[in-house]
Amino acid sequence: MTVDGLVENPQTWSWQEMHALPPSTYVGDIHCVTTWSKFDMTFAGVSVDTLLEVARPTAEAKFVLAHSTTGYTTNLPIEDITGGKAWVVWDYDGKPLPPGHGGPVRLLVPHLYFWKSAKWVTRLELLARDRPGFWEQNGYHDRGDPWLEQRYQGDP
């Protein structure tokens, strides 16, 4: 896992190093843009805040572009991944996250639609300006707040 871009200390962690970081768990709901939700989910991994504490974002860092092994990307304002709002997870309900659900590791941003929780994530690139990810380039909303029903570009 790499955190780079507009950071003072670009960092790459191995699998073992990631597991040695302070663990963090999310228990709550997730929401898909296709209108389904799953309740009382449990994911475990490390808080994105922990990764950013090490990498130290610069004052210019306002956005993050999450990169996956498949080439998939998704963009997020930095406010949506800090303050206990996002994790890099590898366990689901006490078991390793299955490949079909993004294992071995995925980004988890549960307060936004689930396309923002990139599967097979390997890199968080901090940016000064927003850069649309895969679905955002194809008409999906830049933020994706399920409570505002932000599915497509032009939604409030």
C-alpha positions, 0 to 999 in steps of 0.5 A, a space after each residue: 500500500 502506497 500513500 504519495 503525491 502531495 505528502 511530506 513523507 511518501 510511504 509504502 507499506 508491505 502486507 506485514 507492515 500494514 498489519 503491524 499498524 494500529 488496527 481499526 474496525 468499522 461496524 455499520 452500514 454500506 450503500 450501493 448506487 444500485 439502491 441496495 444497502 447492507 446493515 451492521 457490517 463489520 470490517 477490520 483493517 487500518 484507518 486512513 487517518 493512521 496512514 496519513 499521519 505517517 505520510 503527512 499531507 501537505 497544505 495543498 492536498 485537497 483530494 485523493 485518487 484511489 488506485 487499484 491493481 486493475 487500473 480502476 480509480 476513484 476520486 474523493 475530497 480529503 474531508 471524506 477520508 479523514 476524521 475517522 471516515 475511511 479505512 483500508 480493510 482486509 477482514 470482513 466479519 472476522 474473515 479475510 476479505 474475499 477477492 470478489 469483494 475486493 480482497 485482499 485489501 480494499 478502501 472502505 468509505 462507508 458514508 458514500 456510495 460503495 463505488 467510492 470504496 475501491 476494491 483491490 486498492 494499492 495506492 492513495 495519491 494526494 492531489 491539489 485538484 480533483 481528478 475524476 476516477 473511472 465511474 466519475 469520468 463515465 457520468 457518476 457523481 463526483 461525491 456520491 452521498 447516498 443520503 442526497 442520492 448523488 448518483 449521476 453528474 448533475 444530481 444535487 
